[in-house]
């Protein structure tokens, strides 16, 4: 125990008694905080082990938990997926623990929000769950979730999807935290950190850093930098590692009355020598194969999370809506050009840095929107920069300059 290094023995004894009393009081406080009802929320489940075994006819998935989990199993079509919904869970798994094999081509897991998690098993062919149960560990260390699956006909799988009440949609309650109105006259910028939660995004070539971590760190830096400008109010669509569907991201921006929407990404390419930033705007027709492939991958975020994709609403024929979209697209292009101009000569840009494709996250009809690829995690040089706080601060400053220039031009033109 710590004691002052001076004084008599009597003082030392008094000091020991005092520190003992303080220690007892601290332990009592910690006990109350730990066990008093309503004071501390229950810790998340811990998934600490898993294994997958089987073939193209039958496959078993086993996941070990520290305590008994409540779970719900659902089916989603196009592609065929088995969804396992769980309470908040910490996944302490090695990558090889849930490596897909047998009936499954891919297995993903992660957070879906503040209080829930999800495991998505993507199947090669239609499948059905034959056993889904929780069993006590023989050694008494915890519980295991056992899922047995088997190959079924297309008709059988279709009936399983049709019979279940669950639709695969994600609730949008999390958008309520962003419903507060902006300050009067504020220029509002929505900064969207791509991916999150179960949707990890791309993986770094060297460090194996997940894209969702890179985008969240940069989004925080950019929002902070933008908020230093007078009259600008920037906010993040997500402020932690959580999943947001693509429509939710658009909804959040519109709810907050955003004047701009900037979605941050850092993808990977097969050609690892390609590097540099790119700015994308929305278009029915992609500018090139790279843009088309990137948009296709980014538009799969909801599918990766196990969401049943809903059919897009019918096109609205009203000419005013069409004119609004045309005007918004023109503003989006102006913003993209401003960002590219701000970057030129200061950071690496890909060839033809302003490109366009059909990104679903850029589909707000009344909010000028761009998707910014900061660089490629598949390139060693880009990956190093993306993880550098000094570089992030520099690029955030350049984007803030681009936003200021765009804003000034829009005001001058009566926008």
C-alpha positions in Angstrom: 0.0 0.0 0.0 1.2 3.5 -0.7 2.3 5.6 2.3 4.0 9.0 2.7 7.8 8.5 3.0 8.1 10.7 6.1 6.8 11.1 9.7 6.8 9.0 12.8 5.6 5.4 13.3 2.4 6.7 14.9 1.8 8.9 11.9 2.4 5.9 9.7 -0.2 3.9 11.6 -2.7 6.7 11.3 -2.0 6.9 7.6 -2.5 3.1 7.2 -5.8 3.3 9.0 -6.9 6.2 6.8 -6.0 4.5 3.6 -7.6 1.3 4.8 -10.8 3.2 5.4 -10.7 4.9 2.0 -10.0 1.5 0.3 -13.0 0.0 2.1 -15.2 2.9 1.0 -14.0 2.6 -2.6 -14.7 -1.1 -2.7 -18.2 -0.5 -1.3 -18.9 2.1 -4.0 -17.6 -0.3 -6.7 -19.8 -3.1 -5.3 -22.9 -0.9 -5.4 -22.2 0.3 -8.9 -21.7 -3.3 -10.0 -24.8 -4.9 -8.5 -27.3 -2.2 -7.8 -30.4 -2.6 -10.0 -30.6 -0.3 -13.0 -27.1 1.1 -12.3 -25.2 -0.9 -14.8 -26.4 -2.6 -18.0 -25.7 -6.3 -18.5 -22.4 -6.9 -20.3 -22.7 -8.1 -24.0 -22.6 -11.7 -24.8 -19.2 -13.1 -25.7 -18.8 -15.4 -28.6 -15.4 -16.9 -28.0 -15.2 -19.9 -30.3 -16.8 -21.4 -33.4 -16.5 -24.1 -36.0 -18.1 -25.1 -39.3 -18.2 -28.6 -40.7 -20.0 -30.4 -43.5 -20.4 -30.8 -47.2 -22.6 -29.7 -50.1 -25.6 -31.6 -48.6 -25.4 -30.9 -44.9 -23.4 -28.4 -42.8 -23.2 -27.8 -39.1 -22.3 -24.4 -37.5 -21.4 -24.3 -33.8 -20.8 -21.0 -31.9 -19.6 -20.9 -28.2 -20.9 -18.3 -25.9 -20.1 -17.3 -22.3 -23.7 -17.5 -21.3 -27.0 -18.7 -22.8 -28.0 -16.6 -25.9 -31.4 -15.7 -27.1 -31.5 -16.0 -30.9 -33.9 -15.8 -33.8 -33.4 -17.5 -37.2 -34.8 -16.1 -40.5 -34.4 -16.7 -44.2 -33.7 -14.2 -46.9 -33.7 -14.8 -50.7 -31.7 -13.3 -53.6 -29.2 -14.5 -52.6 -30.1 -17.3 -50.3 -29.1 -16.4 -46.7 -29.7 -17.7 -43.2 -29.9 -14.9 -40.7 -29.2 -15.4 -36.9 -30.2 -12.3 -34.8 -28.6 -12.0 -31.4 -28.6 -9.5 -28.5 -25.5 -7.2 -28.2 -22.5 -9.5 -28.7 -18.8 -9.2 -28.6 -17.2 -11.5 -31.2 -13.9 -12.8 -29.9 -13.4 -15.0 -32.9 -10.4 -15.8 -35.0 -11.0 -15.3 -38.8 -10.7 -19.0 -39.4 -13.3 -19.9 -36.7 -16.2 -19.1 -39.0 -14.6 -19.7 -42.3 -17.3 -20.6 -44.8 -17.4 -24.2 -46.1 -19.9 -26.9 -47.1 -23.3 -25.3 -48.0 -22.1 -21.7 -47.3 -20.0 -19.4 -49.5 -19.6 -16.6 -47.0 -20.2 -16.0 -43.3 -20.2 -12.6 -41.7 -20.9 -11.4 -38.2 -21.0 -8.1 -36.3 -23.1 -5.4 -34.7 -26.4 -4.2 -36.1 -27.0 -1.4 -33.7 -26.6 -0.5 -30.0 -28.4 -3.6 -28.7 -28.2 -6.2 -31.4 -25.8 -8.3 -33.5 -26.2 -10.6 -36.5 -24.7 -13.6 -38.2 -25.3 -13.9 -41.9 -24.7 -17.2 -43.6 -24.8 -16.9 -47.4 -25.6 -20.2 -49.0 -24.5 -21.6 -52.4 -27.9 -23.2 -52.9 -31.3 -23.1 -51.1 -31.0 -24.5 -47.5 -33.2 -25.1 -44.5 -32.4 -25.2 -40.8 -33.1 -28.7 -39.4 -31.7 -28.0 -35.9 -31.4 -24.7 -34.1 -30.8 -25.0 -30.4 -28.6 -23.9 -27.5 -26.8 -26.6 -25.5 -24.8 -26.5 -22.3 -21.1 -26.9 -22.7 -20.0 -30.3 -21.4 -17.3 -28.7 -19.4 -19.6 -26.2 -17.8 -17.8 -23.2 -19.3 -20.8 -21.8 -21.2 -23.2 -22.6 -24.0 -23.1 -23.4 -27.6 -25.5 -22.5 -30.4 -25.9 -25.4 -32.8 -27.3 -24.9 -36.3 -27.7 -27.9 -38.6 -28.6 -27.1 -42.2 -29.4 -29.2 -45.3 -29.9 -28.6 -49.0 -33.5 -28.2 -50.1 -35.4 -27.5 -53.3 -36.0 -24.0 -54.6 -39.7 -24.6 -54.0 -39.1 -25.6 -50.3 -36.9 -22.6 -49.7 -39.4 -20.2 -51.3 -42.1 -21.6 -49.0 -39.9 -21.1 -45.9 -39.4 -17.4 -46.9 -43.1 -16.9 -47.6 -44.3 -18.6 -44.4 -42.2 -16.5 -42.0 -43.6 -13.2 -40.6 -40.2 -11.5 -40.5 -39.5 -9.3 -43.6 -35.8 -8.7 -43.1 -36.2 -5.0 -42.7 -34.0 -3.0 -40.3 -35.8 -0.6 -37.9 -35.0 3.1 -38.3 -35.3 4.1 -34.6 -31.7 5.0 -34.5 -32.4 8.0 -36.7 -34.3 9.6 -33.9 -31.0 10.8 -32.2 -30.4 13.0 -35.3 -33.9 14.6 -35.4 -32.9 17.9 -33.7 -33.3 20.9 -36.1 -30.2 22.8 -37.2 -29.5 26.4 -36.1 -31.4 29.0 -38.2 -29.5 29.8 -41.3 -26.9 27.1 -40.7 -25.3 25.4 -43.7 -25.7 21.7 -42.8 -23.3 19.0 -44.0 -23.9 15.3 -43.4 -20.7 13.4 -43.1 -21.3 9.7 -43.8 -18.7 7.1 -42.6 -19.2 4.2 -45.0 -19.9 0.7 -43.8 -20.0 -0.2 -40.0 -21.1 -2.9 -37.7 -21.5 -6.2 -39.5 -20.5 -4.6 -42.8 -16.7 -4.2 -42.4 -16.1 -2.9 -45.9 -12.7 -3.5 -47.5 -9.7 -4.9 -45.7 -6.2 -3.3 -45.7 -3.5 -5.2 -47.7 -0.8 -4.9 -45.1 -2.4 -4.1 -41.7 -5.7 -5.8 -42.3 -7.4 -2.7 -41.0 -11.1 -2.7 -41.8 -12.6 0.1 -44.0 -15.3 0.9 -41.5 -12.6 1.9 -38.9 -10.8 4.1 -41.5 -14.0 5.9 -42.6 -15.2 6.5 -39.1 -11.9 8.1 -38.0 -11.8 10.3 -41.1 -15.5 11.3 -40.8 -14.9 12.4 -37.2 -11.9 14.6 -38.3 -13.9 16.1 -41.2 -16.9 16.9 -39.2 -14.8 18.6 -36.6 -12.9 20.6 -39.2 -16.1 21.7 -40.9 -17.6 22.8 -37.6 -14.8 25.2 -37.2 -16.2 27.3 -40.1 -18.7 30.0 -39.1 -22.3 29.1 -40.1 -21.5 25.5 -40.9 -23.1 22.7 -38.9 -21.6 19.3 -39.7 -22.8 16.0 -38.2 -21.9 12.3 -38.7 -24.6 9.8 -39.8 -22.9 7.3 -37.5 -20.6 8.1 -34.6 -19.6 4.6 -33.6 -19.2 1.1 -35.1 -22.8 0.4 -36.0 -24.6 -0.7 -39.1 -26.8 1.7 -41.1 -28.6 0.7 -44.2 -28.1 2.7 -47.3 -31.7 4.2 -47.2 -31.2 5.1 -43.5 -28.1 7.1 -44.3 -30.1 9.1 -46.9 -33.0 9.4 -44.5 -30.8 10.8 -41.7 -29.3 13.5 -44.0 -32.8 14.6 -45.1 -34.2 14.6 -41.6 -31.5 16.9 -40.4 -32.1 19.2 -43.4 -28.6 18.6 -44.9 -27.4 21.0 -47.6 -24.6 18.5 -48.5 -24.0 14.8 -48.1 -20.4 13.5 -48.2 -20.0 9.7 -48.0 -16.5 8.6 -47.0 -14.9 5.3 -48.3 -11.6 3.6 -48.8 -12.1 0.6 -51.1 -9.8 -2.1 -52.5 -9.0 -3.0 -56.1 -7.4 -6.1 -57.7 -4.9 -3.8 -59.3 -2.8 -3.0 -56.3 -0.7 -0.4 -58.1 -3.7 1.9 -58.5 -3.9 4.6 -55.9 -5.2 8.1 -55.2 -8.5 9.8 -54.3 -11.7 9.8 -56.4 -14.9 11.7 -56.2 -18.1 10.1 -57.4 -21.5 11.5 -58.2 -24.7 9.6 -59.1 -25.7 8.8 -62.6 -27.8 6.2 -64.4 -24.9 5.3 -66.5 -21.4 4.6 -65.1 -18.5 6.7 -66.4 -16.3 3.6 -66.7 -15.9 0.0 -65.6 -14.1 0.9 -62.4 -16.9 3.2 -61.3 -19.5 0.6 -62.3 -17.8 -2.2 -60.3 -17.3 0.0 -57.3 -20.9 1.1 -57.2 -22.0 -2.5 -57.5 -19.9 -3.5 -54.5 -21.0 -0.5 -52.4 -24.6 -1.1 -53.2 -24.3 -4.6 -51.7 -23.9 -3.2 -48.1 -27.5 -4.0 -47.2 -27.3 -7.4 -48.7 -24.1 -8.2 -46.7 -26.0 -7.3 -43.5 -28.8 -9.7 -44.4 -31.4 -7.2 -45.3 -34.1 -8.4 -47.8 -33.8 -5.9 -50.6 -37.1 -4.1 -51.2 -38.1 -3.2 -54.8 -37.4 0.4 -55.6 -40.5 2.6 -55.6 -42.0 3.4 -59.0 -40.5 6.5 -60.6 -42.5 9.7 -59.8 -43.8 11.4 -62.9 -44.2 14.8 -61.4 -42.1 17.2 -63.4 -41.3 19.3 -60.3 -39.6 16.3 -58.7 -37.7 15.6 -61.9 -36.5 19.2 -62.0 -35.4 19.0 -58.4 -33.4 15.9 -59.1 -31.7 17.5 -62.1 -30.9 20.6 -60.1 -29.5 18.5 -57.2 -27.4 16.5 -59.6 -25.9 19.7 -61.1 -25.0 20.9 -57.5 -23.5 17.5 -56.8 -21.2 17.8 -59.8 -20.2 21.3 -58.7 -19.3 20.0 -55.3 -17.3 17.2 -56.8 -15.4 19.6 -59.0 -14.7 21.8 -56.0 -13.2 18.8 -54.1 -11.1 17.7 -57.0 -9.8 21.3 -57.5 -8.9 21.5 -53.8 -7.0 18.2 -53.9 -5.0 18.9 -57.1 -1.3 19.3 -56.5 -1.7 18.5 -52.7 -2.7 14.9 -52.5 -2.6 11.9 -54.9 -5.6 11.7 -57.3 -6.6 8.8 -59.5 -6.7 9.4 -63.3 -10.0 11.2 -64.2 -10.7 11.8 -60.5 -14.3 12.8 -61.0 -16.4 9.8 -62.0 -20.0 8.7 -61.7 -22.2 5.6 -61.3 -25.4 4.5 -59.7 -24.6 4.6 -56.0 -27.7 4.0 -53.9 -26.3 6.1 -51.0 -26.3 9.2 -53.3 -29.9 8.9 -54.3 -31.4 11.8 -52.2 -33.5 13.8 -54.7 -33.0 17.1 -52.8 -29.5 16.9 -51.2 -26.4 17.4 -53.3 -24.3 14.3 -52.6 -20.8 12.9 -53.4 -19.0 9.7 -52.5 -15.4 10.3 -51.7 -12.9 7.4 -52.1 -10.0 8.7 -50.0 -7.6 6.1 -51.5 -7.4 2.3 -51.8 -6.6 0.0 -48.9 -5.3 -2.4 -51.5 -2.3 -0.1 -52.2 0.5 0.0 -49.6 1.2 3.7 -50.0 -2.5 4.6 -49.8 -3.1 2.4 -46.8 -0.2 4.0 -44.9 -1.6 7.5 -45.5 -5.2 6.4 -44.6 -4.0 5.4 -41.2 -1.9 8.6 -40.7 -3.7 11.2 -38.4 -1.6 14.0 -39.9 -2.7 13.1 -43.4 -6.3 12.8 -42.3 -6.2 16.3 -40.8 -4.6 17.7 -44.0 -7.2 16.1 -46.3 -10.1 17.2 -44.0 -8.8 20.7 -44.3 -8.8 20.5 -48.1 -12.4 19.2 -48.2 -13.5 22.0 -45.8 -11.9 24.5 -48.2 -13.8 22.8 -51.1 -17.1 23.1 -49.1 -16.5 26.7 -48.4 -15.8 27.5 -52.1 -18.9 25.5 -53.1 -21.0 27.3 -50.6 -19.7 30.7 -51.7 -20.4 29.9 -55.3 -23.9 28.6 -54.5 -24.8 31.7 -52.5 -23.4 34.0 -55.3 -25.6 32.1 -57.8 -28.7 32.4 -55.6 -28.5 28.7 -54.6 
